[in-house]
Amino acid sequence: MKKFFLVFTWFLLSTAVVLLGSAAYSFVFLSNGANLSKFNLASLPKIQSPNDNPQTAQAVGTVIESEDGREVIIAKFLERYNSPMKPYDFYGKKIVEIADRYTIDFRLLPAIAMQESNLCKTTNPGAPHNCLGFGIHKSGTLDFDSYEDGFERAGRELKAYYIDKGLVTVEQIESKYTPSSNGSWANSVNQWMAEMRYDDRQLGREKKDNASVVEFAK
């Protein structure tokens, strides 16, 4: 009888220990769960698959997918070719602001400036701030008070008289911007836009195409 009582008592104590352990585990787990529920999952950066956006699929591996990265890409482009537009980060930011204001691809204006003036290095002496070959007439060349003023005017008119009229590729822009060109103008502008797309000079040569001038418009 005594042996039976000891076995019965051991069984009760073991069951109690198991139940208490389960209760303690549930309490800790639920407490941690309550804390996790306060964590803002939206604050975590989204890992974007290349398939999420077909337009930017080819640009994977560059900083072009980052909004702030656009300014960096332009600044690096200006520095790579030793543009007199300094400081580079200042003009990178300015050009992106202008592009966003007129809903055009941020690469278009610096690509045209590269083609027309080697990024402002070979401007007309009488119009040193006209980097985009904009407003050149027999009677003279339009000048501006600053580089940013020249980019501002070009951005505004490209939007109003080209893009809004349905000219949305580089080749279509060429047909009006420089109609005497045999395609070489568009070929060069497409190369510079591709170079900024991949942030790589060689890939710009290899992967250029007839770029949309609103592809990365904001």
N, C-alpha and C positions, 0 to 999 in steps of 0.2 A: 504494500500500500504506500509506504514511504517513497519507494522508487517511482511508483506511478505519479505521485504528487510532484516529485522533482522534475520528471519529464514534462508534466503538464505545465508546471511553472516556467520551465525553460522555453516551451513552445509559445506561451503567452508573451514572455519578455522579448523573444525573437520577433514575433509579429509586431509588437509595439515599436521596436527599433526600426523595422522596415517601414512602418507607416510614418513614423516621425521623420525618417530620412527622406521619404517621398514628399512629405509636406514641406520640408525645408528646401528641397530642390525646386519644387514648384514655386515657392515664394521667391527664391533668388532669380529664377528664370523669368517670372512675370515682372519682377522689379526691373530687371535688365531690359525686358521688352518695353516697359513703360518709358524707360530712358531713351531707347532707340526710337520710340514714336515721336520724340521731341526733336530728332535729328532732321534737318532740312535736306532731303535728298536732292532737291532742285539745285542746291548749291554745288553739287558735284559736277565736274566738267563732263560734257557728253562726249563719248568716244564715237566719232562719226565714221561710218563705213563709206568707202568711195562710191558705193551703189546708192547711197542716200540722195545724192544729187548728181545726175549724169553730167551736168554742165561743168562741174569741178572735178570730175573723176580723173581727167588727165593731169590735173594740177596737184595730185597727191604727192606729198614729199616736199612741197614748198610751203612757205608761210603765207601764200596768197589766200588761203582759206581763213586766215585770221584777219579781222577787220583792221586791227592795229598794224598788222603785218604789211598792209598796202603801203603805208608811209615808209616803212623800212625798205621795201623793195625799190621804191622810187629813189630814196636816199642813196642806196647802194648803186643803183643805175647811174645816178649823177656822179657819184664818186669814182665809179669804174672808168668813166670817160673824162674825168677831171674837168667837169663843168664849172664855169665861173659862178654858178648859182649856189652860193654858200651863205650860211651853213646848210649842209645837205639835209639834215633832219627838219629844218625850218621849211625848206621848199618841198620836201616830201609831204609834210603835213598840209601845206598850202594847196598843192596840186590835188591832193585827195579831197580837200574841202571843196574846191572848185568843181571837180568831177561829180561829187555828191550833189552839189547845188543844182547842176544841170542834168543829173541822171545819165551820165555817160561813163563808160569804162575808164577807170582811173589810169590805165596805161596809154590811152589814146593821145593825150596832149604831150607827154614826154616823148612818145614815139615820133610824133610829127616834128617836135622840136629837134630831135636827134637827126631826122632826115633833112630838115631845112637849114639847120645852123650848127650841127654837131653839138647840140645842147647849149646853145648860146655862145659858142666860141667863135663863130664866123658870121656874126650879124653885120648888117649894113652899118658903117661908121656913123651915118646920120640917124640911125634908128637902133641903137644898141640894145634896147629892151624888146625888140620884136624878134623873138626866137622861132616863131612858127611860120615865117614867110607870109604873114597875114596882112592884107591891105597894101599890097605892092602894086603900084600903078605907074603909068608913064610919067605922071606929074610928080611922083615921089613915093616914099615908103612911110607908112603909118608908124609912128613911134609912141611909146608909152612912158609913164613916169617911173615904172618899176617892172621887173620881171613878172611879178604876180598880176599886175594890171594887164599885161599882154596876154597871159594865160586866161585871165578872167574874161577878156573880150573874145578871145578865140573860143573858149568854152561856151559862152552865151550864144555866139553866132553859129557854131557847129550844131548846137542843139536846135535852134530856131529854124535855120535855113538848110540843114542837111538831114539830121536825124528825124525831126518832126515831119519832114517831107518824104520820109521813107528810105533815105540813104543810110543804111545801118551796117554796112560792111566796109572794110577799108577800100576795096575796089570800087564800090559805089561812091564813096567819098572822093576818091581820086578823080572820077569822071567830071566832077564839078570843081573840086579844089584846085586841081592842076590838069585841066583837060588835054594839054599838049603832051602829057607824059605817055609813054608807050607801055606802061605797066611797071616800070622800074620803081616809081615812087611808091606804089602800093606794095611791091615786093619788099622794099626796104622797111616800110612802116610795119608790115606784117612780121618781119624778122625781129624788130625791136619789141613789138608787143609780145611775141613768143618768148623772147629772152626774159622779159619781165614776168611772164607767166610762170616760167620754170626757174627764174632767178639764176639763169645759167646761160652764158654766151653761146656755147656750142650747141646746146639743145635749142636755142633760139634759131640757129641756122638749120638744124635738122628737122624741126617740128613746126615750122611756120606754115600757116595756111591763111585763107582769106578770113581774117578775124572779124567777129561781130564787135561793133564798137559800143554795144550795150551789154555785153555778156556779164561783166562784173559790176554793172551799174547798181547803185544803192538807191 
